[in-house]
């Protein structure tokens, strides 16, 4: 069987949205964000109140892409070895052998990541950045593709450990999953009344519509998507504007600027172009930058949000023609 072309890979990835919609209703933006993250080899932070299908969304994506997925429920007593794996003594051979942890998968669902202490949160850092884990000084490579989809609840902060800026910056995108509209919620309940079981995705009719080969072909095509010097300058101007904003104590770092470049290219390719436009940059600015800035306490007290400040910056920074 021949390797997929860039066009066939795009068609397959476009079909993901329709396939995932068999299980998850009304979260198209989050589906697109997860596909963009896979194309950019990045990770995603999913934020939403409990019950908006954050975990189901990632499981449906894995089923539609023929990828393995594992889930870790982050709790205050979770240890780093519970995520990465550890050395286990084998009495028969009188030797220690490595027992891989749940991080050895394609899509890792890190549920309620802010409920675990910083030491365990940090155990994910090497996996996310280096795509390997080191146990007893031996590095072990993680499979490819590898994506961490971490979820957090924006409401309940009691007993949580907020993610430090260094780790937030490791997430390519922060996607907000809103509560559904009335019509969408009626659709969800109707499906459940008709026998939909979120634990049985195959029974819901979900089938693989793309695979790792399509993803690899797509990544190669994204890497060839051209970026003009004007677009590069525009991205830099946007990020520099966040550093000069009186509403922020912390602006977007150069890593954030390279992330916006990467996500804009992936979005441009997904929409059928081999070059990036200012609209591509604007489309991905909020999910790529919102978690890389820090509001001043006084701005927060006035009801200002990171999204509102970034939206104002997008409106004021001159757009290249």
C-alpha angles and dihedrals in degrees: 000000000000122000115264118261122234091257095049090046090053091050091050093049091047088055089059091077093057092044095049089047087069087071106020122045125207102358099110094136091055091048090052090047092054091049090049089051092051090050091050095042088240137136132242135222110206114201124189142115116278115282102034093113100257094146094038090053093058093044090051090049091052092049092049092048100043090242130142116245133191131183130216120192104213112220134169091259097048112123127211090247089058087065105034101030131247146228113274124197113237109206092197096058095026088228138111116248128190116250108199117229127222090274087080095087140087100251116026116194107207100192117206093351092181091065094072127077121262093256091063092040088054091053086070092052096077091043092051097044104031098027089228139084126221118214119176089351094303116117115219120194120233122226121269124265096041124171131170112211104189121188129204135179112235095202111048110062100158110115094008133127109218113226111256118241091252091060096040087055089058090065112089094204138017109206121194114212106203127203110270125258119254093260092049092048090051088052090052093050092045090055091050091048088053092055105270110163114196089202092058107058093163089055089053088059099256112156132175107267097170137019144197090282091058089049092052092048090048093050091052090051092048089053089058094051105117124235119197121220088247092059091047089052091048092054091049091048091052093050093045089051090059089055091052096044113117088216094064131069088188126034132194115296125222086261087060090051091053089048091054090049091052096046092046090054092049091049092047091053093046090054091053105262132117094209135057123244129194088253090061089054092048092048093057100033097094100047091041099046109026095087095043095067132070124214122224110249091239091052090050091051089054090057096255115150132201089243093054093050093047090047089053090049090051088053094050106038108091112254116226114244 
